[in-house]
Amino acid sequence: MALDRETMRGLLDTVARYVRERLKPLEHQVAAEDAIPAEIRREIAEMGLFGLSIPEEYGGLGLSMEEEVLVAFELGKTSPAFRSLIGTNNGIGSQGLIIDGTPEQKARYLPRLASGELISSFALTEPEAGSDAASLKTTARRVDGGYVLNGTKRFITNAPHAGVFTVFARTDPDQPGAGGVSAFLVEAGTPGLSLGPIDQKMGQKGSHTSDVIFSDCRVPAASLLGGKEGQGFKTAMKVLDRGRLHISAICVAMAERLIDDSLRYAVERKQFGQPIAEFQLVQAMLADSRTEAFAARCMVLETARGKDRGETVSTDAACCKLFASEMVGRVADRAVQIHGGVGYMSEFGIERFYRDARLFRIYEGTSQIQQIVIARNMIRELA
Ligand code: COS
């Protein structure tokens, strides 16, 4: 544990109160305007939330994985767009640098990522390389003193706000698979780097994604992550192991929020002369949701503790992502059902969570990719 018990308790209480009093009242506005107010970004930065998982020596809080998921259990109890704002700096946008970056690269970016001055993005997915990430086509051609990048990255979270991108590109055209991929740290504003328009999404309004386009984008040799070619795909997989656990914690939090909303509604709403919570068919939905969210919470905590003990948790993190993201889909569906017509109307926000939750089964690896990761690792372990 990075923090003592009391400091950790204080952090969790602060985040829980901030979510309850400051963020929840803004949920509707953020979705309607598809934007997070600038003062929220400032407040979140002041609270240190951009640097939860960044080591203390670089200005972050240096939380352990268990501590990070405990914070996510609180932060995820509101619209996921708020979490997404800090999600890349704490997760996929910074972890490649933390895990495999050189000391110079860490010193250059991590302090500004921890403070929230700089936003980071993880540019792996391409139009023709989604689940099959190792088939990516973006190229990084070695030239005197650096590399020239060409290609398009798709659905890149926080790209419109990012100051630095971790970009995965093929340095070895003769190696079509994972071995030919390298990672680069590319700064926004580098000539040859441009963005597509902001994507119009089904949900998670207020969190922005776009294409990131490289046309003859020249970067210095020092931007090669870790200074080594051919390591990029492994870096991406290690980053995703951690990211999948964080997303699972967010799924647990959203489920708990929806269960709380559903329970309160069921106790207040009367039909047939009594609160609908008295009806056993409604009770069954509440009980199933509570049971499944509890199971996911336990899985996430246990896996986070394993990661903190230094264990390889790729399989368990995939189990968490698979179960927690499918679980929150079912919980959100039951929440709409318990709320009935109110659940379907946009002014009450339940249908918004239903749409927001849908993404969890897709990004950072679809449910089907998690199943493949789990089964392949099981077979390998046996061998
Ligand atoms: N940690 C470290 N290394 C890993 C790893 C992990 N979790 N997973 C794989 N690797 C290594 C493998 O050991 C292998 O190295 P060697 O060649 O030295 O043995 C290399 O990476 C290639 O792995 P693999 O052969 O498993 O790659 P595949 O192309 O067959 O597929 C999947 C891997 C499908 C699991 C991968 O492409 C994937 O996760 N796809 C989903 C991508 C994704 O989540 N996208 C979401 C968008 S990013 S927000």
Boltz pocket constraint, residues with backbone or C-beta under 6 A from the ligand:
constraints:
  - pocket:
      binder: B
      contacts: [[A, 92], [A, 122], [A, 124], [A, 125], [A, 130], [A, 131], [A, 132], [A, 133], [A, 134], [A, 178], [A, 233], [A, 234], [A, 237], [A, 238], [A, 240], [A, 241], [A, 314], [A, 362], [A, 363], [A, 364], [A, 365], [A, 366], [A, 369], [A, 372], [A, 373]]
      max_distance: 6.0
